[in-house]
Every structure is written in structure tokens, then in C-alpha cells.
Amino acid sequence: MKATNEYREKLMAELVEQSARIDLLIAKSRQAADMKLNIDHELEEWRAKQRDTTKKLKELEEPSGSAWENIGDGG
């Protein structure tokens, strides 16, 4: 009976450790998800800036030259 109780206690200790590991992984997963949201937001901001810069560059390359005239006027 003593061996059975010791084995039960060992199994209970393993369950406690496993639960702690699971909780830690859940926390890490949530943190990673938050980081991904932040990165996705920053990425979209940079993509918007890139689109704007591309648009301005295309305007400069237009044959009308109106963009060049605007530059002379300060933008």
C-alpha cells in the first residue's frame, strides 16, 4: 500500500508540473499573438507609406510635368 501511495503522489506531482508547463505555454502563445498584432499593424503602416511614395513617384514620372511644377511651388 505504501508503494501505491508513493506512486500516486509521484503522479500528482507530475500533473502539477504538467499543468504549470501548459499554463506557461498558453501565456507565451498569447504574448506571441499580441506581438503578431503589433507587427501586423506596423507592417500595414509601412505598406501604406510605400504606396504613398510609389504614387508620388508615378506622379513625378507623368509626362504632363504638373508634378514638377508643384515641386517648384513647394509641393
C-alpha positions, 0 to 999 in steps of 0.5 A: 500500500505504501508503494501505491501511495508513493506512486500516486503522489509521484503522479500528482506531482507530475500533473502539477508540473504538467499543468504549470508547463501548459499554463506557461505555454498558453501565456507565451502563445498569447504574448506571441499573438499580441506581438503578431498584432503589433507587427501586423499593424506596423507592417500595414503602416509601412505598406501604406507609406510605400504606396504613398511614395510609389504614387508620388513617384508615378506622379513625378514620372507623368509626362504632363510635368504638373508634378514638377511644377508643384515641386517648384511651388513647394509641393 
